[in-house]
Amino acid sequence: MKRILISEDAFGDLNDGFLFYEAQDFGLGDYFTACLRSDIEGLKVTAGIHRELRGFHRVLSRVFPHGIFYTVRADEVTVWAVVDLRRDPDWIASRLNKK
């Protein structure tokens, strides 16, 4: 089983998602966080099997329209970004190029 590391940028993305969904409906932010946490925890077993884009693997959230971008090194998975995939593709590309 692999160890999961989450970058500060990815934590910021998760917090932004929480705030967005919590503003939509009370408690929805907590549901978002729980779902994305579950998706990220799943990488302990499935890391490396997902499609590669711009040097990152991308797993799609099972519930929300978000992509989790990560890299794999030995027994370590690093999550670099958690991006709302409804955003402009050019914005997503520039966000990933910062890594």
ABEGO torsion letter per residue (X at the ends): XBBBBBBAAAAAAAAAAAAAAAAABBGAAAAAAAAAAAAAAAAAAABGABBBBGGBBBBBBAABBBBBBBBBBEABBBBABBBBAABBAAAAAAAAAAX
